[in-house]
Amino acid sequence: MKRHLLPAVFLFLGTSLSIPVTAQHTAAEFFESGINRSKSSDFTGALQAFSMAITMNPENAPSYYNRGLAKANLKDHRGAILDYDKAIELNSKDAMAYLSRGVSKSRQEDHRGALLDFSRSIELNPDDSQAYYNRGISRSRIDQHQGALTDFSKAIELEPVNAYAYYARAITRQKLNDFAGSLTDFSKVIEITPKRAQAYAGRGLSKVELNDFTSAITDFNKAIELSPEDGESYFYRAYAKGKLDDYKAALPDYERALALKPDNYRAYYGRGFCRSKLGDQKGAVQDFNQAIEVNNVYVDTKVVYNGRISRGILDNLRNVVQERDKINELSSERAEAYFSRGISKNKQGDSKAAIIDLNKAIELNPAYAEAYFSRGMIKSAQGDQKGALTDCNSAIKLKPGYAEVFYVRGLIKHSLGDENGGCLDLSKAGELGYTPAYKVISDYCN
């Protein structure tokens, strides 16, 4: 199983999101608060505490490291990497910092970068089985399967009851076409964790490759018993039944596989084959049509919003942001009045008139960050995402700590396909205190 496990180190948080700053609080006390909050899984609070510790003592590597862990637990791996970078800059001999940075890099699909970090962690601490396991995962992801096999074997040598390492080695042996060797590892996983459905499914697949279809069906039966929503086990059990010419029994398994994963074109092909063998040529042709059309990589589609955040999702996430429309003393040029009138017009549904007023507010006060942001919000709602980005950039330039702008700019970047840039902006929004960013990071940045 390709699982990347964070090291069991300090991770933290409580219920209160505000951390009072008093003359009595030292950097060490904020650090200790961060540790305690992490231990209670209050990672947002921990992040704030470590940020305060860093503000008071910016040369303390553990503060950056532990803030990185807090971010990682909030699934903000891009932000975590930046903190690990600083921790390593301050202390280049910290094996755990390299290990944790490698984990976050792997979560961002930077497996070559992760591999380098895991290797450095191993140099500093050659007896850490987790580092070998994670390096094996990264090697596997870039098709260095022989090296991955060596790493998983070393992890098992250091930790003989590591079910994850046995499972990963079994999968690696499958990729190296050593299906007979993988059987031993899958069986060891089952011995250590007998309720693990994936181990039965994996062993069943190896048995299919070895043409042991009857025994494979027994393993898929157990996998399905333990995990009834595993569409792949139904698919492969159907395949094994088909190889035994039991087409009638294979049909309901293919149907269940499709019910669980309607875009499984292989299941359409398998069901079509069985229908053809059973004399249902009309049904077979329909299934073969689906097998050809579903998930056809040669179909070109024009996508404007080409990130995982579609326009509809963008609108929903953006529109919960509240404008910073606070009453201000009216200046002589009265930009504030134009701004507020523009906000009111937009709320009445007259976005065109709102833009005119916001334009005037900016003309009168070119340093009006809130006006740029509000105009950007309206442009985004109108579908002008490039114009919205320009306004967000202006707002951030004028007010670098404007958390909501980083949040909205991150959403827009992501929706336009710049996932990395978008997620970094969301990370910054969270770091600045706009905590809804972490829900978006969890859903769309990993």
N, C-alpha and C positions, 0 to 999 in steps of 0.2 A: 504494500500500500504506500502510495506516495504521500506520506504525511510528514510535515515539517513541524517539529515540536519545539516550542520555546523552552529554553533552559529553565529549570525550576529555581529561579532566583527571585529577587524582590519585585513584586508587582502589586499595585496599590490603589485604595480609595474609600470614602465614606459617603455620607448623604449631603452634607453642606458643600455647596460649590464656591462659596466665598470664603477666603482665608484672610482674616483681619491682620493688618500690618500694624504692629505696635513697636515701640522702642524696645520692648523686652524680647521681641523675637529675633533670634540670630539665624544665620544661614544654617547652622547645625540643627536648630530646632525645626526650621522649615523642612530640612532634609529628613529628619526623623518623622515628621508629620507625613511626608510623602511615602515613606516606607510603611507606616501604619495604615495609611489609606489604601495603599496597594495591597497589603495583606488582607484587607477587608473588601477587596475588589472594587473600590471606589477610584477607578483609574482617572476619571476626569478631575477629581479633587487632588489626586496624587500629582497629576501633570501641573496643576496650578501651584502646588506646594514646591515641587522641584524647580519650577520657573522662578519662584520667589528666591529660592536658595541660590539659583544661578545668578539672578540679578545682584544679590548681595555678595556672592563669591563666584565670579565667572571663570575661575581657574580650577574648579573642583570636578575632576573627571567623573566620579561616581554620580554626581547630580545629573550630568548629561546622559550617562548610561541608563540610570533608572528612569529618567524622563523618557528616554527612548523605549524602554520596556513598557511604560505606561501607554505611550502612543501605539506601540505594537499590539497591546491588548485591546486598544480601541480600533484596531485594524488599520491604523494610519501608518503603514509601513514606509511610505515615502518620508514622512516627517520623522519617523524613528531613525531612518538611515542618516539623516542630517545630524541627529543627536549622537549617534554612534560614531559618526565621523569625528565630531568634536572630542568625544571621550577618548578615541584612539589617538587623536592629535596630542592630547594632554598626557596620555599614558599608553604608549605603543606596545606594552608588554601584557596587556589585559586579554587573556585568551577568551574570556566570556564575551567581551565586547566584539571581537571578531566573529565569534560563533553567532551571537545575536544579530549582528549586521548581516551575516550570511543568510540567516533565516529570513530576515525581512527582504533581502534582495531576491531570494528564491520565490517569495510570495509575489514579487513584482516581475517574475519570469526572467530575472537577470541571473541565469544559472551559471554563466561563466564567471561573473563577478562574485557570486556566492561561493563557487568552487575555490576561488583564490582566498576568500576569507576563511573558509573551513580549513584549507590547507595551512594557513597561518596559525589558526587556533590549534591545530594538531601539532605544529612545530613547538608551540609554547606549552601545550599540555597533551603529550602523546598517549595518555591513558584514558582519554575521554571518549567513551564509546559513542556518545551522541554526536560528536563531531565527525567521526567516521561514517555514521549512519547518514547524517545530513549531506556529507560530501558524496556519498554513494547516490543519494537521491538526485543531486545536481548533475553528477556524471551521467546518470541514467537519462535525465531530461535532455542532454545534448548528445545522446547516443554513444556515450563512452561506456558501453555495457561491460566490457571486460574489467575496466578500472572500477566500475560500480560493484561488480561481483567481489573484487578484492576488498573493497571498503566494507561491504556488508559482512563478509567473512571475518574481518578484523573486529567489527562491532560485536559480532556473536562471540568471538574469542574472549573479548573483554566483559561481555554481559551475556552469558549462555542462555538466559531465559527471556531474551528480548524478542517477543513475538513479532514486533514490527520489522525487525531486521531479518528474521526468517522469511516473513511474507515478502519483503522487498527483494530478498535474494531469490525467492521462488519466481517472482515476476521477471526478474532479470534473466534467470535461466530460461524462462519461456522465450524471452526476446533473443536469446542465443541459441534457440532451438534445442535446448537441453531439457526436453519435456520429462524424460525419465528422472533426471536429477531434481527437477522442480517438485516432483511428487513427494520426495522425502521432506523437503522444506515445508510444503503445505501441510503434510501430516504432523510435523512438529508444531506448527502454529495451532492446529486443531487440538493437539495434546495439551498445549499451554492454555489456549483459550477456546474451549470446545463449543462455545456459542457464537463463534465468529463466522457469519454466513459467507463472507468473501473468500475465506479459505476453502470452504467446500466448493464454491463456484470456481475458484481458480484451479483446484485439483481436478474438478470435472472437466474443465476446458483442456487441461493437459491430457487427460484420458481420451478426450475426443481426438486430439492430435495423434495419439497413439493407437487410434482405432478401437479403443476399448469402450464402445458405446453403451453397453449395458451397465457397466460400473459407473460410467459418467452420469447416466440418468439417476443412479442412486445418490450420487453427490449433489446433483442439481435438485433432487427431491428435498434433501436436507437443507440446502441453501434457501430454497423457497419456503420451507417450513419456518426457518429462522427469520427470513426477510421476504414476506409475501409481496412486497411492492418492488422487488428487483426484476425489472423487465428483461435484463440481459440473461438472467438465469432461465426465464421462460423461453427466451429465444434459443438459447443453446440446447435446452432440453428438447425443444421442438426439432432442432437440427439433428440431434442424436437419434430421436425417434424416426425422423425421415431417413437417416442412414440405415436404420434397421427395417426400412420399408413399411413402417407403421404410420402411414400418412393420415389416417383417420384420427389417431391419438395426437399427432403433431398439430393438427389444425387448431384446437382450442388453446394450445400453448402460444402459437403465433398470434392468435386473436388477443390473448391476454397481454402479450408483449406489445402489441400495437395500442391496446387500450392504455397501457402505462406510458408508452412513448410513441405517439402518433406519427412522428417523422422518421421512424426506423424503417428506412427503405429496404434494408436486408430482410426484414420480417415480411414486407409485402412480397418480395421475391420468393421467400420460402413458402408463404401461404399460397401464392400463385402456383408454385411447383406442385404442392400437395393437391390443390384443387384440380390441376390438370391431370394428375395421376388418378384422381378419383372421378374423372369424367366431367367436371364442371369447367368447361372451356371458357364460357362467358365470364365466370367469376375469375378464372385464371388470367384472362386478358386484362380485366380491370385492375387486378393486382400488379401485373407486369407493367401496366401504364403508370401506376403509382411508384413502382420501383424505379422507373426511368425518370419520372418528373420530380419526386420529392428530394430535396437537398441536392439538386443538380448544380454542381459548382460552375458549370458553364453558362448558367443563366445570369445575364447582366441586369442589374437593377440600379436605377439612379437613386442615390440616397443623399439627401442634404444633411440631415441630422444623423451622422454616421458614428456617433458614440452610443454606448449603451443607454445613455439618457436621451430618450426621444423628445420631440417637441412637447408632447403631452405631459411627459414626466417633468420636463424642464419647467413648464408653466405651473404645474402643481407645486413643485419644490420652491420655485422662485416666489410665487405669490403669497407664501406664508410670511415672507420677510416684511417687517414693519418699517416704514420710513422713519427716519429720525426727525420728525416734524415737530420740534420743540419751539415754543414761542421765544423769539429773540427780540432784543431792542431794535426798533425800526431805524435803519440807517438813513442817511440823508438821500441816498439814491433810491431807497425803497425796494431794493432787490428782494428782501424778505417777503414783502407783500406779493410781488409777482410769483415768488416760489410757492407761497401758501395758496394763492389763487389757482396756480397750476395744479397743485395736489388736489384741491377741491374739485376742479373741473374734471380731472381724471377719474375721481371717485364717482362723478356723475355720468361717466361714460364718454366724455368728450375728450378723447386723448389728443386729437389734433390741436384743439385750443390749449390743452395742457402743455404740449410741446412748445407752442408759441410763447406762453408765459415763462416756461423754464429757460427757453432761449434768452429771453429778455433778462431774467434774473442773472444768468451767467454773463451776459454782455455787460451788465451793470457791476457785477462782482465776479471777475474771472477766477477767484480763489474759493468759490462757493462749492465745496465738495459735495454737500448734500444735494445740490441742484443737479450736478453731473450724474450722481448716482440715481436720483429719481428719474431723470431723463433717460438714463440707460435702462432702467426697469421698464419704462413705457416702450422704448424701442424694442426691447426683447419681447415684450408681450405682442408687439406688432409683427414679430418675425424678423426684425432687422438686428440679427445677432452681432454682426460686425460693428454696426454703429453702437450697439450696447457695450461691446467690449472696449471701444474707444473711450466711451464715457466712464466706464469702470476704471480704466487705466488712469484717466485724469483725476478721478476721485481719490484713488490710492496714492497718486503722486502728491496730491495736496494734503492727504491725511493718511499716512502710512499705517496707522493703527485701526483703520476702519474695517472691523471684522466682517460686517455684513457684505461689504463690497467684495472682499476676497471670496466669500461664500458664493455670491451670485456670479462673479467672474469665473469661479471654478465650475459651476454648473454649466455655464455657457460654453466654456472651453471643452468640457467633456462632451457636451451634446454635439459639438462640431468635429469630434474625433480626436481632440488633443487630450487623451485620457491622463497622460502623465502630468501635463501642465495644469489640467483641471483639478486633479487630486492633490497636487502640491498647494494650490490655492485653498482648497478645502481644508487641508492640514493647517495652513496658516490661520484660517478663520477659527478653527478649533483652538489653536494655540493662543489666539487673541481673546478667547473667551466665548465665542459663538458656538455653544455645544451642540446645536442641531447638526452641525457639519459632520459629527462623528457617525450619525445614523446613515448619512449619505455615503460616507467613506466606507462603512461596513457593507452597504448594499452594492456599491458601484466601483470601488477602487481595489478589489481583491479578486 
